[in-house]
Amino acid sequence: AVVSTQSTGDEVRGLCKSETKAEAASTALDTLESLITARSVTLLTSKGNVMESAEFREARMAGECNDDVILAGVRHLSDNTGTKVSEKDSVHYTRSVVFLTNDGNLRVKAHALQLAVMSISDFVKRANL
């Protein structure tokens, strides 16, 4: 299943204002919105609730950035679908969720939260797409 957090769209909308990234961000936003409309992508809140429409806007805490909200949604989904096995001095996680992002900062934050994460290009190579 392909899942997106609502904040991903918010992040891309913000990039549409950038002089250097506006065209690519606009294309990405159009693609994301068409996939949501076609129900090819499931849209989640940061609490993991499935949204029926992209029209609703999730309330945010003061000072909460898009990265934190995106990671909260990924973490919620990952925690509810993976398994954790402790053996002696180590912990092993099996994840059925992989967070795909080309944002280096987000990948570092995801690793710190012990989330499975990889770049989109690495995923495409591994999945032979």
Secondary structure by P-SEA (a helix, b strand, c coil): cccccaaaaaaaaaaccccccaaaaaaaaaaaaaaaaaccbbbbcccccccccccbbbbbcccccaaaaaaaaaaaaaaacbbbbbcccbbbbbbccccccccaaaaaaaaaaccccccaaaaaaaacc
